[in-house]
Amino acid sequence: MSLIKKQGLTSDELQLLSSEMSKKQKSSGTTWLLWIFTGGLGGHRFYLGKTGTAVAMLLTLGGLGIWAFIDLFLINGMVKDTNERIEDEILSEIKLLNNAKKNSAAAGQ
């Protein structure tokens, strides 16, 4: 799906996307380390921006460990989904910037 969204981008825009992704994307390694050391407290979910479920894990101590265990099987998918969401947000910002430039150019004529 992401390839379709990237199709109309110029090389400069693709470079901008790559640069922003390298700054904002979440690391699987960091997520796993957070799960190992703070899994029962939801540290990995806070890192991935899943604040609501992270607070729930914090308050229930990871569902008394059950929720933290289930996350063992979900972490890779959560990281992938988070990074796809981040990429979509960056693509939206690039498109908004392009529209603003076009509108500014049209207003200047």
Secondary structure, DSSP 8 states (H G I E B T S, - for coil): -HHHHHTT--HHHHHHHHHHHHHH---HHHHHHHHHHHGGGTHHHHHTT-HHHHHHHHHHHHHHTHHHHHHHHHHHHHHHHHHHHHHHHHHHHHHHHHHHHHHHHHHH-
